[in-house]
Amino acid sequence: MDLLFLCLLPFLFYSFFTLYKLILERRGQPCYMLAYECFMPPEDTKLDTDSAAKIVLRNKKLRLEELRFLLKTIVSSGIGENTYCPRTVLEGREECPTLKDTYEEIDEIMFDTLDNLFKKTGISPSEIDFLVVNVSLFSPAPSLTARIINRYKMRENIKAFNLAGMGCSASVVAIDVVQQLFKTYKNSVGIVVSTEDLGAHWYCGRDKKMMLSNCLFRSGGCSMMFTNKASLKSRAILKLKHMERTQYGADDEAYNCCIQVEDELGYSGFRLTKSLVKSAAQALTVNLQTMAPKILPLWEMVRFFFASIRYSGMKKRELLPFLTGMVLGKGNKKKTKFNVLGGGLNFKAGIEHFCVHPGGRAVIDGVGKGLRLNEYDLEPARMALHRWGNTSAGGLWYVLGYMEAKKRLKKGDRILMISLGAGFKCNNCVWEVMRDLSDTNVWKDCIESYPPNTLNNPFKEKYDWINDEYLSFVRLDFSRMVL
């Protein structure tokens, strides 16, 4: 028996070593970003202040109360007058869009960004191994991935994935799919396409909770190219360091805070409830608690450990804001004092840049307050919201584009990308900048004017004064309205 064991020992050792090496290789497969291309919509789809007001005021179903609410929301939205809107809405066909309209809207974004991506990288469509497309509200047959494969005549063995219903956080989910594939398939190239269909899902009713989406969402999207080829490492702009996904859908309140439903008149749209901010804070807290040990230096974790012991007598409800700096309530002097004392993890100890989803002013303010970010940190998200609006899953890349256009991204810098979406989901990832970046990308026509001298929305001076008497006059004779 001992002789048999001695004979098998080298074989067992070799088998263990080989298995261990394979595990390390799979875990160690890198995920590099070679390039990304954000969509620049055509000028004839620009939604300025006058066009936005006309879209609101032409809806005859809205009562004065709803009109006043919409105009007030637009005034305080943080969105400027250079965003873009689907042609079906601009032309007044939002209540009866055709399938052709939807395809044209999606095709324009997908094919424009992909054409530019292939041109920028010099990589042929036939070299693509993985294709992931995320469009939450439009899932036709054949799929959108099949539509892209047909357009670019990609290989028969390409692995394609079509993600639907994943919301504003879908882009990071799609990247995670590519990252997992890279662990199995070496020397591969993958593409992610992130956008949304707005024209066929414009809300035409008068429920205030559902009208909010019309005020925030705008046309946009992005295509990205990734690889794990060592030979292409020198061409990479970013390297994925960490990925953390949190799904809070088991909580009924979180599940229902952002949901597609029909109102009492039968009009479908997205209902955004007051619990959205709370659910976002909870999901973000859980996500960052898991991610913190992976991205923060040891001394910050030690500081946090001793601070935790110091405040161990606090109740769980009082301690929760401390864990990430989240302030989940107002008017609590003890919480306010505690946060002023500097409680919570300092994510700036391990992160140089914060790429926050530009979902709306409240979302940006909430994340900034929770992580104790200053205006410099939040500027890219605020400016992306102002210039492009909430472009759903594509929004993060307009924020990243702003950082690059402003020449903020230097080799070795780390970027924390924070995305929130319906479900409710919080998907965050950390990127390492591989070389100094300075492409002006889609911001090239306006980057010199950003940030503007004031963040006052251009809607404010035009519509903040409007009262019920004026609205009544406009409804009586819309065609004679002078803006």
N, C-alpha and C positions, 0 to 999 in steps of 0.2 A: 504493500500500500504506500509506504514511504517512497519506494523507488518510482512508483507510478506518479506520485505527486511531484517528485523532483523532475521527472520527464515532462510533465505538463506545465510546470512552473514558467519556463520561458514562453510557452505559447500563451498562457494566461496573462503574463506580463505584457507581451506584445499586443494582445487583444485589448487589454485595459488601456494601454498607451494610445493605440489607434482610436479607440472610442473617445478617449479624453481629448485627443487632437481634433477629432471631427466636431465635438461639442464646442471646443474653443473656436474653431474655424467658423462654425455657423453663428455663434454669438458675436464673433468679431467681424462679420461681413459689414463693411461700411455702407453708408447711404449718402452719396454726394449729390448736391444739386448743381447741374451744369448751367442752367439758365431758367428764367421765367419771363413770360410775356403777358402783361395786362392789356385788356381791351380798351382801345380808344374809340368810343362811339362816334358816328358821323355828326357833323354840326347840325344837320336838319332834325336831330332828335334831342337837341338841348332843351332843358326845361328851366326857363328863367322864371322870375317872379310873376310876370304877367301871365305867362302860360299856365303856371301852377294855379293861380287864382281863378282863371277862366275854367279850368277843369273842375275846380271845387264848386264854383257858382253855377255851372250849367246843369248840375245834378238837381233836377226838379223835385226829387223825393226828399231832399234835405229841408228840414225846418230851420227857422232862424237860430234856434238853440244849437243845432248841429253845425250850421255854417259858422257860427261864432266860435265854436269849439275847434273846428278844423283850422280856421285862420289863426287862432291863438296858438295852436300846436305848431303850425308851420313857422310862425314868428319866433318861437322859442326852441326850434328843433336843432339849431346848430348847423343846418344845411344851407349852402349858398345857392346862387342862381345859375351855376354852370354845371349842374348835374344833368343826367340824361334819362330819358323815358322811352318806353316802347312806342313805336309809331301808331299802334292800334289805339293807345290812350290819347296821344296827341291829336289824332284825327277823329276822336269821338266815337270809336268803334269798340270801346272796352266791354260793352254788354253783349256783343255778338262776335267775338273773334273767331276766325276759322282755323282749322288745323294748318293750313298753309301759312297763316300769320305766325303761328307758334314755331313752325319749322324755320321760317325765315329769320325770326328773332334769334333762335338758338344757333342756327347755322352761321349767321354773321359773326357771332362771338367766337364759336368754336374754331371755325376755319381761319378767321383772321389771325387769332392768336397762335394757332398751330403753324400756319404759313410763316409767320415771323419767327417762331421758335426754331423751325427747321432751317430757316435761312441764317439765323444768328449762330446756331451751333454747327452747321455744316453736316449734321447727321441726317441720313436719309430715313424716310418712313419705313423702309424695308428693314432697317436695323433695330426697330423697336421690338422689345420682347414682351413688355407688359403695357396695358392701356387701362386706366381707371378713369371713368367719367362720373361726376356727381352733379346731378340736376334734381333737386328735391321734388319739384312739382310737375315734372313732365317725364313720363316713362313710356314711350311708344314702343310698338313692335313693328319691324325689328328695332333693337335697342339703339341708343345713341352711340354706343361703342361700335356697333356694326355699321352705323352710318359713317363714322370716321374711317373705319377700316375700308369700306367701299370707296370712299372719296380718295384715299391715299394709296389704295391697292396694297395694303400691308400683308405680311406673310400669313400663311395658313395656320401656322402653329403659334401665333401670338396669343397670349393669355389676356382676355378682356374681362373687365368687371364693371358693371353698371350699378351705381349706388343711387337710390331714390329715398326721399323722405328723411334725410339726415340733417336738414336745416343748415343754419349758418356755420356750423362747426364741421361740415362735411369735408372740407378741404384737408384738414389735419387727419381725419379718419382715412381718407384716400391715401395720404402719404404713409400712414401706418400699414395699409395693405401692401404698398410697394416695399416698405422696409421688411415686412415679414417674408415676402417673396424673395428678397435678396438673400435671406438667410439660407435658402434652399438652392437658389440658382445663381451660380457665379457668372461673372463677366456679362452682366445684363444691363439693359437700358430700359427705363420705364417712363411713361408720361402720365400726368394727372391733368385733367381738364375740370375746372370748377366754375360753374356759373349758375344762373337761375332763370326760370321762365316767369316773367312778370305780367306780360300783356294779357295772357289768358286767365290770370288769377287776380285781376284788379278788382277790389271790393266796390260794389255799386250800391250798397245799402246805407243804412244810417245808424248802425250800432257803433257807439263811440269807441268801444274796446276793439272793434274791428277796423275802424277808420284809421287807426294809428299806423298800420302797415303802409297805407297809401302815402302817408307823410314822410316815411323814412326810407322805403325801399326804392332803389334806382337801378338802371341797367349797368352791367359790368361783368367782368369775369377774368379768368386767368388760366394759362396753360403752363405747366412746369415740366422740366426734364430731369430725371435722376439716373444715377448709375452706381454700380459697385465695382466697376472696372478700375484696376490699379493704374492702367495706362492712361486713363482720363482724369486722374486725380489732379494733375497740374492745371487742368482747365476748369476745375470746380470753383464755384463761388461760395458755397456753404457746405458744411458737413453736419448731418443730424447727430446730435450727441445724446439726447434723451427724449423719450416720448411717454406721456402719461394720459390715459383716457379714463374719465369718470362718467358713469351712467347713473343718473338719479331718477330714472323713470319709475322705480318701485314706489316712490312717494306720489300719492294722488295729486297733491297740490302742485308739485313740480311738473308732473306729467301734463296737467291741464292749464299751466300758466301761459303756454304758447301753443295753440292748437288750431288746426283747420276745421272749421265747422260752418254750418248754415245758420243765418239769423232767422228771426221770426217771419220775415218776408220771403225766405227761401234763397237769399243771396249768400253765396259761399265766400269765405275769406278767412284770414288769420285773426284769432282773438287773442289779444295780449292783456293779461290780467295784472292787478297790482302786486300779486305774489311773484312776478317775474324777477324782480330785483332780489327778493329774499331767496328764491330758488337758485339764482345765479351765485349769490354769496355762499350758500351752503355747498354747492357743487365745486366752486372754486377753492373753498377752504379745504375740503376733503382731498381735492386733486393736489394742491400745493403741499399739504402735509406729507403726502406720499413722495412727491418729487423732491422736496427740500433736501433730504440727506444725500441725494444723488448729484446735486448741482451746487450746494453751498460748501465753503471751506470748513475744515474741522473746527477752527477757532470760533466760527459763528454758531456751530451746533453746540459747542461746549458752553458758550455764553448763554444760549437759549436753554440748555439743560439746567444750569444753575439758576437762571431766572425762573424756570418752571418750578424748581424746588422752593424758591422764595415765595411764589404765589400759589403754592400747592393748596393753601387753605381756601382759595376762591372756589365758589360753586362752578359747576360745569358751564352754566349759562354765562357767567362772568368771564370764564377762562377762554371761551370760544373765540372772542375777538382777539385775544392775546396770541393765539396760535398763528394767525397770519396777519394780524393787524386789522382784521375785519371789524367794522363797527356796525352791528346788526340792529342797533336801536338808537333812539335819540332821547335826550333829556336825562340820561343817567349820568350823574356827576362822577360816580365812581369809575365808570367805564371811560368817560372822557379824560379824567385825570390820569388813568392808567395808560391810555394811549399816548397822552402827552409825555409821559415818563419814558416812552420809547419801547414799550412792550412789543412782543411779536418778533418773528424772524425778519431779518434785514436781507431781502433778496438782492439788494444792490451789492452785497458782498460777493456774489457769484455771477451777477448779470450786469452787463453794460447797457443793454438796450431792451426796451419793453414794447413789443408789437401787440397792441391791444385791439381786439375786434371792434371796428367802428360801428357798432350796432345802433348807437344813439347817444345823445349827450349824457343821459342818466347812467348808461352802462359804463362809459368812459370815466365819469366822475366817481362812480362806485368802486371800480377797480383801482383808480388812482388813490382814493381815500383809504381803501383797504390795504394796499401795499405801500402806502406813504410815498407815492411818486410825486415829483414836482412837475411844473408845467413843461419843462424841457423834455421830460420822459413822456408826457402825454401829448405833446405837440404833434407828432406824426399821426396819431389816431384822430385827433381833433381836426387836423387839416385834411385828412382823407375823408372824413365825414362831411366837411365843408365843401370840398371840391367834387366828390363823387357820390356822396350819400352812402346809405347802407346797401352795398352790392352783394349782400348775403355771403356765400362761401368764398367769393372772390375778394372780399374786403381786406383781408389780412395782407394781401400782396400789394394793394395800393398803399398801405401803411409802410410796408417794407420798401416799396419803390420810393416813397418820400425820404426815408432814411438814406437810401443810396443816392438819390438826386442831391441831397444836402451834404453828401460826402462825409456822413457820420460813421460809416462802417469801415473799420480798420482791421487788418489781419490779426486774428487771435481774439477779437471781440466775441462775446456771447450774446445771443438774442433769445429772450423768452417770448414765445408766441402764445398768446392767450386767446382761445376761441370758445364761444358759448353758443349753444344751439338748442332748438326744440327737442324735447324727449324726456327729461331735460339733460343735456350733456355739457360737460366741460372737458375739452381736449386741448392739452398744452404740450409744447415741445420746445426744446432748446437747440439752437443752431450755433455752430462756430464759423466765424467768417474766415475763409481760406486765403483771401488776399484783399487788399484795399479796393473798395468798390466805389465807382463814381458815375455810373450810367444814369443819364437824366430820364431815360425811359418815357413813360406816358406823361410825366410831369414837365417835360422839356418846354412846353409852351407857356408855363405859368410859374415855374419853381422860383424864379427871381422875385416874384411878388408875394411869396409865402414865407413866413406867416403874414397875413394882412395886418395893417396897423391896429385894427380893432376886430374883435370876434363877433361884433354885433351882426346879426343876420340881416341881409338886405331886405328881407320881407318886413322887418320891423318898422322902418320909416314909412313904408307904403301902406301897411295894413294894420298896424298896431292901434290906430285911432278909429278904425271902423266900428260903427255902432249899429244897433238894430234898425234905426231909421234909414241909414244908408243901405243896409242889406235889403230892406223892404223895397227901396227904390230900384236897386239892381235887379231884384227878382221880377219886378213889374216890366222893366225894359232892359234886358241884358245887353242887347245890341248897342245901346247908347251909353254903356258904362265907360267912363273915362278913368284910366288907371294912371 
